[in-house]
Amino acid sequence: MVLLIDSTILIVTLLIFVLTWSVLSTQLLNFVESFFTNSINLGVWLLAISFIIAFVIYISYFVFFEPLWFGQTSSKRFAEIRVVRDDGILIRLQQATLPTYLMLNNNS
């Protein structure tokens, strides 16, 4: 249940980003093409930047929400569970980064 809510939030966030980015990058490409004749590389750069930003959004959801919201993402807050260390202390940024990295490697 918690993973489903987190995945839904991430998908909606990424869709909003993709729609916004596509509108802005199209406008930027049209603007630049009116001044320069060789703007083919700009489209490739904008695509690369969009992939980097999407990756940062995906990673930062888990890495930053858990330490900042006392061990909870929004779905964990809904389910009233939190991530803590073995000794019961709330996790910090270092402890939130490793499970996210392992989750990325496990999905690929």
C-alpha positions as a Python dict, from the first residue, in 0.01 Angstrom:
ca = {
    (1, 'M'): (0, 0, 0),
    (2, 'V'): (277, 241, 95),
    (3, 'L'): (480, 165, -216),
    (4, 'L'): (171, 211, -433),
    (5, 'I'): (106, 557, -289),
    (6, 'D'): (473, 656, -321),
    (7, 'S'): (484, 529, -678),
    (8, 'T'): (166, 719, -767),
    (9, 'I'): (305, 1041, -621),
    (10, 'L'): (631, 995, -811),
    (11, 'I'): (455, 917, -1139),
    (12, 'V'): (228, 1221, -1110),
    (13, 'T'): (524, 1444, -1020),
    (14, 'L'): (729, 1313, -1311),
    (15, 'L'): (436, 1353, -1552),
    (16, 'I'): (390, 1714, -1443),
    (17, 'F'): (762, 1770, -1492),
    (18, 'V'): (763, 1609, -1838),
    (19, 'L'): (463, 1811, -1954),
    (20, 'T'): (607, 2136, -1821),
    (21, 'W'): (953, 2061, -1961),
    (22, 'S'): (817, 1971, -2304),
    (23, 'V'): (627, 2299, -2328),
    (24, 'L'): (923, 2506, -2207),
    (25, 'S'): (1180, 2326, -2422),
    (26, 'T'): (960, 2359, -2732),
    (27, 'Q'): (926, 2730, -2670),
    (28, 'L'): (1300, 2761, -2615),
    (29, 'L'): (1380, 2566, -2932),
    (30, 'N'): (1145, 2785, -3136),
    (31, 'F'): (1299, 3098, -2987),
    (32, 'V'): (1657, 2987, -3051),
    (33, 'E'): (1582, 2864, -3405),
    (34, 'S'): (1460, 3210, -3498),
    (35, 'F'): (1809, 3349, -3419),
    (36, 'F'): (2042, 3063, -3510),
    (37, 'T'): (2033, 2823, -3804),
    (38, 'N'): (2232, 2542, -3638),
    (39, 'S'): (2037, 2457, -3322),
    (40, 'I'): (2017, 2079, -3369),
    (41, 'N'): (2242, 2013, -3068),
    (42, 'L'): (2021, 2219, -2839),
    (43, 'G'): (1743, 1959, -2860),
    (44, 'V'): (1982, 1684, -2756),
    (45, 'W'): (2109, 1892, -2464),
    (46, 'L'): (1755, 1970, -2349),
    (47, 'L'): (1669, 1599, -2360),
    (48, 'A'): (1979, 1512, -2157),
    (49, 'I'): (1898, 1781, -1901),
    (50, 'S'): (1542, 1651, -1872),
    (51, 'F'): (1668, 1299, -1796),
    (52, 'I'): (1902, 1432, -1529),
    (53, 'I'): (1627, 1637, -1365),
    (54, 'A'): (1384, 1342, -1373),
    (55, 'F'): (1648, 1123, -1209),
    (56, 'V'): (1707, 1383, -938),
    (57, 'I'): (1333, 1409, -872),
    (58, 'Y'): (1306, 1031, -842),
    (59, 'I'): (1603, 999, -606),
    (60, 'S'): (1532, 1305, -395),
    (61, 'Y'): (1179, 1192, -309),
    (62, 'F'): (1308, 914, -86),
    (63, 'V'): (1646, 1057, 10),
    (64, 'F'): (1521, 1394, 131),
    (65, 'F'): (1168, 1325, 256),
    (66, 'E'): (1265, 1054, 503),
    (67, 'P'): (1526, 1259, 694),
    (68, 'L'): (1326, 1584, 675),
    (69, 'W'): (987, 1436, 769),
    (70, 'F'): (1115, 1235, 1065),
    (71, 'G'): (1163, 907, 879),
    (72, 'Q'): (848, 927, 670),
    (73, 'T'): (747, 986, 312),
    (74, 'S'): (395, 1108, 249),
    (75, 'S'): (260, 754, 219),
    (76, 'K'): (440, 639, 533),
    (77, 'R'): (287, 934, 713),
    (78, 'F'): (-56, 820, 590),
    (79, 'A'): (13, 465, 712),
    (80, 'E'): (164, 601, 1037),
    (81, 'I'): (497, 420, 998),
    (82, 'R'): (849, 559, 996),
    (83, 'V'): (1203, 451, 919),
    (84, 'V'): (1437, 441, 1218),
    (85, 'R'): (1781, 304, 1289),
    (86, 'D'): (1841, -12, 1492),
    (87, 'D'): (1873, 190, 1812),
    (88, 'G'): (1543, 376, 1751),
    (89, 'I'): (1697, 707, 1644),
    (90, 'L'): (1557, 875, 1334),
    (91, 'I'): (1758, 830, 1017),
    (92, 'R'): (1972, 1102, 865),
    (93, 'L'): (2065, 1174, 507),
    (94, 'Q'): (2341, 912, 500),
    (95, 'Q'): (2106, 634, 616),
    (96, 'A'): (1834, 736, 366),
    (97, 'T'): (2072, 736, 69),
    (98, 'L'): (2181, 372, 89),
    (99, 'P'): (1834, 209, 67),
    (100, 'T'): (1745, 436, -224),
    (101, 'Y'): (2065, 337, -405),
    (102, 'L'): (1995, -30, -338),
    (103, 'M'): (1636, 12, -459),
    (104, 'L'): (1767, 155, -788),
    (105, 'N'): (2007, -134, -836),
    (106, 'N'): (1742, -389, -745),
    (107, 'N'): (1495, -258, -1007),
    (108, 'S'): (1743, -268, -1294),
}
